[in-house]
Amino acid sequence: MRINHNIAALNTYRQLSAAGNAASKNMSKLSSGLRINNAADDAASLAISEKMRNQIRGLEQASRNSQDGISLAQTAEGALNETHSILSRMRELAVQSSNETLTDDDRTKIQAELNQLVDSIDDIANNTEFNSKKLLNGNIGTTATSNNNWSDGSAKTAVSIVRVTEDTQTGTAAMDLTTAGKQSYTTAAAWAGGITAGETITVTKGTGSSAITTTFALNAGDDQKAIVDRINGTSDESGVEAFINTSGGVTIRSTTAGTSGNLAVSGTAGTLAKVGIAGAQAGVNAVVTVAGSTTFSNDGNKIQVTDGTMKGLEFKLEGIQETATLKTVAFTAAAITGDTLTLNGKEIVFNTTNGATINDFADTLNSYERETGVHVSVNGTNLDFETIARGDQVGVTISYNSGAGGMQLAGLAVGTQGDAAIKLAVGTYAAGTDNITDGSAANDATLTTNASDVKFQTGANENQYVSLQVADMRSSALGQGVTNASLFTNVQDLKGSGVTTRDKSQDTIKIIDQAIQNVSVERANLGAKQNRLEYTINNLGSTAENFITAESRIRDVDMAKEMVEFTKNNILSQAAQAMLAQANQQPQQILQLLR
């Protein structure tokens, strides 16, 4: 028996301390609900749990970010809904102005409203914002530009950017044209004439289910001009146009370039020979090379890059054929009543007023511009006859009859002068050529893309985002790429004269239809992006829930199990206290030996 060291008490005290510590941990876990309250509880699991907590918080914030992205897209789409309404009203006005029951004063009032509507489109595009960010003025999205580089040296855009997608990387790439897109057209031949009643021309544009077949009935005595007018009167529906070619015959051409616009032309016996139409030349799709890309989708002059750094970039080659021109010197004396000039089949009669000066002479000819297909401009002492229709087949046919002492074109005798005599005196027509010449170094254009799209952080980690691009929705960017005789290039051009005449109203309808299509495409893109973000939010919620479940299994305490442990440790603590009391009594037994 020892008195200096009570081994039993020391052992019991150690057990009591262990039971007390265990019970203390049990109470800490039970009171916090956490299995891990500090690193000492489970160092490895704590590290895993903290990483999961960061992911969960990131996912929850990403979900809120996606909600904000939907709000931004909804704001832009809501504004475009109003743009759609405005364009619909503009189209309604153009249809109204096309009705020939209206006077010029009526159309002036319609034009005034149309001008305001164009301004409204720009107001919406320039002022629609989300958290001070402009949404519709072209500042959102990857944008692309091209240098101005036509082979004739004129300062015109050789390449117009149609669309840029999220796949398009930023940077600069060189483009070289291998083959320019060409329209399908009938071969030129001299005018034979002698059209009789019952003759027809049938033109089929395209193939398969997309083919459009149109039959044109000819009238007895029809000349080239009558045939051209009849064909051009249905260009919107038939997809073909016509003009008088340099041989004096009639050329029919598809309104679009490329193989999808190939023509098949037939007619009653002898008709095609009479009007100078033979087998159609096939349309050609443009072919290009772009640095950093190897494959393309091409339709006419429209190109879409399908691989490489410029993937998704879509652009249109604007190197169309120039107009044919003929220059004549000014007449030497004032016109007198009875002088006539027949231009592409249209007889124009002059008098001392409408032909008194060279400018009057040109203005009179231009008043029949839509009928003749020719625009006349004063170039110093010369008159330039320029065709409105474009292409190397386009021609100008002139006959001229002046009485003695009447108007006189230098180099021509007074009296009846035919096309051949005029050509001999003033030179032959300068036929149009491609502004972008195949295989020429001058074809090179530089395509530059810049990213300014909005990125929504839709994930918990870096580079997990959804980007949003919104095209320029201003009037100057809507309705582009529509061929029309009024030479409108976009909705902005409709201000001032879009509905001032019936012919311009017809062209305005085409421009607005394209603008409506532009807005529809953009609204569809915004709607698709909203749906994508909705799916993203659903996925984020599901992922966060699964992360929370996994983190809970690591971090949270099982209350029932922990209560069992606490009860056990509490009982052990009480038992250890009782045994410690007994162990402390043992040294007192030594006193019995001292009695």
C-alpha positions in Angstrom: 0.0 0.0 0.0 1.3 3.5 -1.1 0.4 6.9 0.2 2.4 9.2 -2.1 0.7 8.1 -5.3 -3.0 7.1 -5.5 -2.8 5.2 -8.8 -6.4 4.2 -8.7 -7.5 7.8 -8.2 -5.2 9.0 -11.0 -6.6 6.4 -13.4 -10.2 7.3 -12.4 -9.5 11.0 -12.8 -8.1 10.4 -16.3 -11.2 8.4 -17.3 -13.4 11.1 -15.8 -11.6 13.8 -17.8 -11.9 11.8 -21.0 -15.6 11.2 -20.4 -16.0 14.9 -19.6 -14.2 16.0 -22.8 -16.3 13.6 -24.9 -19.5 14.9 -23.3 -18.4 18.5 -23.9 -17.8 17.7 -27.6 -21.2 16.0 -27.7 -22.9 19.1 -26.2 -21.0 21.4 -28.7 -22.2 19.3 -31.6 -25.7 19.0 -30.3 -26.0 22.7 -29.6 -24.6 23.8 -33.0 -26.1 21.0 -35.1 -22.6 20.6 -36.7 -20.5 17.5 -36.7 -17.4 19.7 -37.4 -17.2 22.9 -35.3 -13.4 23.4 -35.7 -10.6 21.9 -37.7 -9.7 19.6 -34.9 -13.0 17.8 -35.2 -12.2 16.5 -38.8 -9.5 18.4 -40.6 -9.8 16.7 -44.0 -13.6 16.9 -44.0 -13.5 20.5 -43.0 -11.4 21.4 -46.0 -13.9 19.6 -48.3 -16.8 21.2 -46.6 -15.5 24.7 -47.0 -14.8 24.2 -50.7 -18.4 23.0 -51.1 -19.7 26.0 -49.2 -17.8 28.3 -51.6 -19.4 26.5 -54.6 -22.8 26.7 -53.1 -22.6 30.4 -52.5 -21.2 30.9 -56.0 -24.0 28.8 -57.5 -26.6 30.8 -55.6 -25.1 34.1 -56.8 -24.9 32.7 -60.4 -28.6 32.0 -60.2 -29.3 35.6 -59.2 -27.0 36.8 -62.0 -29.0 34.7 -64.5 -32.2 36.3 -63.2 -30.6 39.7 -63.9 -29.7 38.5 -67.4 -33.2 37.5 -68.1 -34.4 40.9 -66.9 -31.9 42.6 -69.3 -33.0 40.4 -72.2 -36.7 41.1 -71.4 -36.1 44.8 -71.4 -34.5 44.7 -74.9 -37.2 42.3 -76.2 -39.9 44.5 -74.8 -38.5 47.6 -76.6 -38.2 45.6 -79.9 -41.9 44.8 -79.5 -42.6 48.5 -79.9 -40.2 48.6 -82.8 -42.2 45.9 -84.4 -45.4 47.9 -83.9 -43.8 51.0 -85.5 -42.7 49.0 -88.5 -46.1 47.5 -88.9 -47.6 51.0 -89.0 -45.0 52.2 -91.5 -45.8 49.3 -93.7 -49.5 50.1 -93.4 -48.7 53.7 -94.5 -46.7 52.5 -97.4 -49.5 50.2 -98.6 -51.9 53.2 -98.2 -49.6 55.4 -100.2 -49.4 52.8 -103.0 -53.0 53.4 -103.8 -53.4 55.8 -106.7 -56.6 57.3 -105.4 -54.3 59.6 -103.3 -53.0 63.0 -104.4 -49.4 64.2 -103.9 -50.7 66.3 -101.0 -52.1 63.2 -99.3 -48.8 61.4 -99.7 -47.0 64.4 -98.2 -49.0 64.0 -95.1 -48.4 60.3 -95.0 -44.7 61.0 -95.4 -44.8 63.3 -92.4 -46.0 60.6 -90.2 -43.5 58.1 -91.6 -40.7 60.5 -90.8 -41.8 60.6 -87.2 -42.0 56.8 -87.0 -38.4 56.5 -88.3 -37.3 58.9 -85.5 -39.3 56.8 -83.0 -37.3 53.7 -84.0 -34.1 55.6 -83.4 -35.4 56.9 -80.0 -36.1 53.4 -78.9 -32.7 52.1 -80.1 -30.7 54.9 -78.6 -32.5 55.2 -75.2 -33.4 51.7 -74.2 -31.1 50.9 -71.2 -30.7 48.4 -68.4 -28.7 49.6 -65.4 -27.4 52.5 -67.6 -26.3 50.0 -70.4 -27.5 50.8 -73.9 -29.1 47.7 -75.3 -30.2 48.4 -78.9 -27.7 50.9 -80.4 -25.2 48.3 -81.5 -22.9 48.5 -78.4 -23.8 45.0 -77.2 -22.3 42.0 -79.0 -19.3 41.1 -81.1 -19.1 43.5 -83.9 -17.2 43.3 -87.2 -16.0 45.8 -89.7 -14.2 45.6 -93.0 -12.0 48.0 -94.8 -13.2 49.9 -97.9 -11.5 48.3 -100.8 -13.1 48.2 -104.3 -11.1 47.3 -107.3 -12.2 50.5 -109.0 -10.7 52.6 -106.1 -14.0 54.1 -105.1 -14.7 54.6 -101.4 -17.5 52.1 -101.0 -17.7 49.1 -98.7 -16.6 46.0 -100.4 -17.8 43.7 -97.6 -20.9 44.3 -95.4 -21.1 42.3 -92.2 -24.4 40.5 -91.9 -24.1 38.7 -88.6 -21.5 37.8 -85.9 -22.1 34.9 -83.4 -20.6 33.9 -80.1 -18.2 31.6 -81.9 -16.4 34.4 -83.7 -13.2 35.3 -82.0 -11.8 38.8 -81.8 -9.0 39.8 -84.1 -8.2 40.5 -87.7 -8.3 38.3 -90.8 -7.6 38.9 -94.4 -10.2 38.0 -97.0 -9.5 37.3 -100.7 -12.2 36.8 -103.2 -11.7 33.7 -105.5 -15.0 33.9 -107.3 -17.7 36.6 -107.2 -21.3 35.6 -106.9 -23.3 36.1 -110.1 -26.9 36.2 -111.0 -28.4 33.8 -113.4 -29.4 35.5 -116.7 -30.4 34.8 -120.2 -27.9 35.3 -123.0 -28.1 38.5 -125.0 -29.3 38.6 -128.5 -30.6 41.3 -130.9 -34.2 42.3 -130.8 -36.3 40.5 -133.5 -39.7 42.0 -132.8 -42.9 41.0 -134.4 -44.7 39.8 -131.3 -48.2 38.5 -132.0 -51.1 37.9 -129.6 -51.0 34.7 -127.6 -47.2 34.4 -127.3 -45.9 33.8 -123.8 -42.6 33.6 -121.8 -42.4 31.2 -118.8 -39.6 31.7 -116.3 -38.8 29.3 -113.4 -36.5 30.5 -110.7 -34.9 27.9 -108.4 -35.4 24.2 -108.2 -37.4 21.7 -106.1 -40.0 22.9 -103.6 -38.6 26.4 -103.6 -39.0 26.9 -107.4 -41.1 29.8 -108.6 -42.7 29.5 -112.0 -44.2 32.6 -113.7 -45.8 32.9 -117.1 -45.9 36.3 -118.9 -48.5 36.8 -121.6 -47.3 39.0 -124.5 -49.5 41.3 -126.5 -49.5 41.9 -130.2 -47.0 44.6 -131.1 -45.1 44.5 -127.8 -41.6 46.0 -127.9 -38.7 45.5 -125.6 -39.9 48.1 -123.2 -43.4 46.6 -122.9 -41.9 43.2 -122.2 -39.4 44.5 -119.6 -42.2 46.4 -117.8 -44.4 43.4 -117.7 -41.7 41.2 -116.2 -40.5 43.9 -113.7 -44.1 44.5 -112.6 -44.0 41.1 -110.8 -40.4 41.0 -109.6 -41.3 40.7 -106.0 -43.4 37.6 -106.6 -41.4 36.0 -109.5 -37.9 36.7 -108.3 -36.8 37.8 -111.8 -36.2 41.1 -113.4 -35.6 42.3 -117.0 -33.8 45.0 -118.9 -32.9 45.9 -122.4 -29.4 44.7 -123.1 -26.6 46.2 -125.2 -27.7 44.2 -128.2 -31.1 45.7 -128.1 -32.7 42.5 -126.9 -34.3 41.6 -123.6 -32.3 40.0 -120.8 -34.1 38.3 -117.9 -32.1 37.9 -114.7 -32.7 36.5 -111.2 -33.0 39.1 -108.5 -30.5 37.3 -106.3 -27.1 35.9 -107.0 -26.0 32.3 -106.7 -27.1 28.8 -107.8 -30.3 29.0 -105.7 -31.5 31.6 -108.2 -30.8 29.6 -111.4 -33.4 30.3 -114.2 -35.1 28.1 -116.7 -36.8 30.0 -119.5 -39.3 28.7 -122.1 -41.9 30.2 -124.4 -44.2 29.7 -127.3 -42.6 28.8 -130.7 -40.4 31.6 -131.9 -41.0 33.9 -129.0 -37.6 33.5 -127.4 -35.8 34.2 -130.7 -37.9 37.3 -131.3 -37.2 38.9 -127.9 -33.6 37.9 -127.8 -33.7 35.3 -125.1 -31.9 32.0 -125.2 -30.7 29.5 -122.6 -30.0 30.9 -119.2 -26.5 31.2 -117.8 -26.2 29.6 -114.4 -25.8 31.7 -111.2 -22.6 31.4 -109.3 -22.0 31.4 -105.6 -19.1 33.5 -104.3 -16.0 31.7 -103.1 -13.5 33.3 -100.7 -10.5 32.5 -98.5 -10.3 33.9 -95.0 -7.2 33.7 -92.9 -7.6 31.3 -90.0 -10.6 29.5 -91.6 -11.0 26.8 -94.2 -14.7 26.0 -94.7 -17.6 28.2 -95.6 -21.3 28.2 -96.3 -22.0 30.3 -99.4 -25.2 31.4 -101.0 -24.8 33.9 -103.8 -22.7 36.7 -102.4 -23.4 35.8 -98.8 -20.7 33.9 -97.0 -20.8 32.3 -93.5 -17.5 31.0 -92.0 -18.0 27.6 -90.5 -14.7 26.9 -88.7 -11.6 28.6 -87.4 -11.2 31.8 -85.5 -13.8 33.6 -87.6 -16.4 30.8 -87.2 -19.9 32.2 -87.2 -19.0 35.4 -89.1 -21.4 36.0 -91.9 -20.8 38.7 -94.5 -22.0 39.8 -97.9 -19.8 40.7 -100.8 -20.9 44.1 -102.1 -18.8 43.9 -105.3 -21.8 44.0 -107.7 -21.5 45.0 -111.3 -21.5 48.7 -112.2 -23.9 50.3 -114.5 -23.4 50.8 -118.2 -22.9 54.5 -119.3 -22.9 56.5 -122.5 -21.6 60.1 -122.7 -22.8 62.6 -125.2 -21.9 66.2 -125.8 -24.4 68.9 -125.1 -26.9 69.9 -127.7 -26.0 73.1 -129.6 -29.3 74.8 -129.8 -32.5 75.1 -127.7 -35.2 72.4 -128.3 -38.3 73.3 -130.2 -41.7 71.8 -130.1 -41.8 68.5 -131.8 -38.2 67.3 -131.2 -38.3 63.8 -129.8 -35.9 61.4 -128.2 -36.8 57.7 -127.7 -34.9 56.2 -124.8 -35.2 52.5 -124.2 -38.5 52.4 -125.9 -40.0 55.5 -124.2 -40.7 58.4 -126.6 -40.1 61.8 -124.9 -41.3 65.0 -126.6 -39.5 68.3 -126.0 -40.5 71.9 -126.4 -39.0 75.3 -125.7 -39.5 74.8 -121.9 -38.5 71.3 -121.0 -35.5 71.3 -123.3 -34.4 74.9 -123.2 -31.1 74.2 -121.5 -28.9 71.1 -120.9 -30.2 70.9 -117.3 -33.8 71.1 -118.5 -33.0 68.4 -121.0 -31.6 66.1 -118.3 -34.4 66.8 -115.8 -37.0 66.0 -118.5 -35.3 62.6 -119.2 -35.1 61.8 -115.5 -38.8 62.4 -115.0 -39.2 59.2 -117.0 -36.5 57.4 -115.1 -38.6 54.5 -113.8 -40.0 53.9 -117.3 -36.7 54.1 -119.2 -34.4 52.5 -116.6 -31.9 55.3 -117.3 -30.6 58.2 -115.2 -29.1 61.2 -117.0 -26.7 63.5 -115.3 -25.0 66.7 -116.5 -21.2 66.3 -116.5 -19.9 69.7 -117.5 -20.8 69.9 -121.2 -21.6 66.2 -121.4 -24.7 64.2 -120.6 -24.0 60.9 -118.9 -26.7 58.2 -119.6 -26.4 55.6 -116.8 -28.6 52.6 -116.4 -30.4 52.0 -113.1 -30.3 48.2 -113.6 -26.8 46.9 -112.9 -24.8 44.4 -114.9 -22.5 44.0 -117.9 -25.5 43.2 -120.1 -27.4 46.4 -119.4 -27.7 48.7 -122.4 -29.1 52.1 -123.5 -31.0 52.3 -126.8 -31.6 55.8 -128.2 -33.3 57.2 -131.3 -33.4 60.9 -131.9 -35.4 63.1 -134.2 -34.9 66.9 -134.5 -36.3 69.4 -136.9 -34.2 71.9 -138.7 -32.9 74.5 -136.2 -34.0 72.4 -133.2 -31.9 70.8 -130.5 -28.7 69.3 -131.8 -26.2 66.8 -130.3 -22.8 67.6 -131.5 -21.5 65.3 -134.2 -25.0 64.3 -135.3 -26.9 65.6 -138.3 -30.2 67.3 -137.9 -33.1 64.8 -138.4 -33.8 61.3 -137.5 -30.8 59.6 -135.8 -30.8 55.9 -134.7 -28.9 54.2 -132.0 -26.1 53.2 -134.3 -25.6 56.7 -135.5 -25.5 58.0 -132.0 -23.0 55.4 -131.0 -20.8 56.3 -133.9 -20.9 60.0 -133.0 -20.4 59.8 -129.3 -18.8 56.4 -128.6 -19.9 53.0 -127.5 -21.4 52.1 -124.2 -19.0 51.5 -121.3 -20.3 48.2 -120.1 -20.3 47.6 -116.3 -17.7 45.4 -114.7 -17.3 43.7 -111.3 -16.1 46.1 -108.7 -14.4 43.2 -107.0 -12.5 41.4 -109.7 -11.9 37.6 -109.2 -8.4 36.7 -108.3 -7.2 40.3 -108.1 -5.0 41.5 -105.3 -7.4 44.5 -105.1 -10.0 42.0 -103.8 -8.3 41.7 -100.4 -10.4 43.0 -97.6 -9.5 43.1 -93.9 -12.1 41.7 -91.5 -11.8 43.0 -88.0 -14.0 41.7 -85.1 -14.3 43.3 -81.7 -16.0 41.8 -78.7 -18.3 44.0 -76.6 -21.0 41.5 -75.8 -22.6 41.3 -72.3 -21.4 38.3 -70.3 -23.6 36.8 -67.6 -21.7 34.9 -65.0 -23.8 31.8 -64.8 -21.4 29.5 -63.0 -19.5 29.4 -59.7 -16.1 29.3 -61.4 -14.2 31.4 -63.8 -15.1 31.4 -67.5 -18.5 30.0 -66.8 -20.7 32.5 -68.5 -23.4 33.0 -71.1 -22.9 35.9 -73.5 -25.6 38.1 -75.1 -25.3 39.9 -78.3 -27.9 42.4 -79.6 -27.6 43.7 -83.2 -27.9 47.4 -84.0 -31.6 48.2 -84.1 -31.4 51.7 -85.3 -33.2 52.7 -88.5 -29.8 52.9 -90.4 -29.2 49.2 -89.6 -32.6 47.9 -90.5 -33.8 46.9 -93.9 -30.4 46.5 -95.5 -29.6 44.5 -98.5 -32.8 44.9 -100.5 -32.5 45.6 -104.2 -34.9 48.4 -105.2 -35.1 51.0 -108.0 -35.4 53.9 -105.5 -31.9 53.0 -104.2 -33.1 52.9 -100.6 -30.4 51.2 -98.5 -32.2 51.0 -95.1 -35.1 52.3 -93.1 -33.4 55.6 -92.4 -33.4 56.3 -96.2 -37.2 56.3 -96.1 -37.3 59.7 -94.4 -38.2 62.4 -96.8 -39.3 60.5 -99.8 -40.3 56.9 -98.8 -43.9 57.3 -99.7 -44.0 60.4 -101.9 -44.8 58.4 -105.0 -46.4 55.0 -105.7 -43.2 53.5 -107.0 -41.3 54.6 -104.0 -44.0 53.3 -101.7 -43.7 49.9 -103.4 -39.9 49.9 -102.7 -40.6 51.1 -99.1 -42.8 48.0 -98.5 -39.8 45.8 -99.5 -37.4 47.7 -97.2 -39.9 47.5 -94.2 -40.5 43.8 -94.8 -36.7 43.2 -94.5 -36.6 45.5 -91.4 -39.4 43.5 -89.8 -37.5 40.3 -90.5 -34.4 41.9 -88.9 -36.3 42.7 -85.7 -38.0 39.3 -85.7 -34.7 37.5 -85.8 -33.3 39.6 -83.0 -36.4 39.1 -80.8 -36.2 35.4 -81.5 -32.5 35.4 -80.4 -33.4 37.3 -77.2 -36.3 34.9 -76.5 -34.0 31.9 -77.0 -31.4 33.5 -74.7 -34.1 34.0 -72.0 -35.0 30.3 -72.3 -31.4 29.3 -72.1 -31.0 31.3 -68.9 -34.2 29.8 -67.5 -32.7 26.3 -68.0 -29.4 27.6 -66.5 -31.3 28.8 -63.4 -33.0 25.4 -63.0 -29.7 23.6 -63.4 -28.0 25.9 -60.9 -30.7 25.3 -58.4 -30.5 21.6 -58.8 -26.7 21.6 -58.6 -26.7 23.8 -55.5 -29.3 21.5 -53.8 -27.1 18.5 -54.5 -24.0 20.3 -53.2 -25.9 21.3 -50.0 -27.0 17.7 -49.5 -23.4 16.5 -49.9 -22.0 19.2 -47.6 -24.7 18.5 -45.0 -23.6 14.8 -44.9 -20.1 16.0 -44.2 -20.7 18.9 -41.9 -24.0 18.4 -40.1 -24.3 16.2 -37.0 -26.7 13.2 -36.7 -28.6 14.4 -33.7 -29.9 11.0 -32.7 -26.6 9.3 -32.9 -24.9 12.2 -31.1 -27.5 12.0 -28.3 -26.7 8.4 -27.8 -23.0 9.3 -27.6 -23.7 12.1 -25.2 -25.8 9.9 -23.0 -23.1 7.2 -22.9 -20.4 9.8 -22.1 -22.6 11.4 -19.4 -23.1 8.1 -17.7 -19.4 7.3 -17.9 -18.7 10.7 -16.4 -21.0 10.1 -13.4 -19.6 6.6 -12.9 -16.1 8.0 -13.0 -17.0 10.6 -10.4 -18.4 7.9 -8.1 -15.3 5.7 -8.6 -13.0 8.7 -8.0 -14.7 9.2 -4.6 -14.0 5.5 -3.8 -10.4 5.8 -5.0 -9.8 8.8 -2.7 -11.0 6.7 0.3 -8.5 4.0 -0.3 -5.4 5.7 1.3 -7.4 6.2 4.5 -7.1 2.4 5.1 -3.4 2.9 5.9 -4.5 4.6 9.2 -5.8 1.2 10.4 -2.2 0.0 10.3 -1.0 2.9 12.6 -3.4 2.0 15.4 
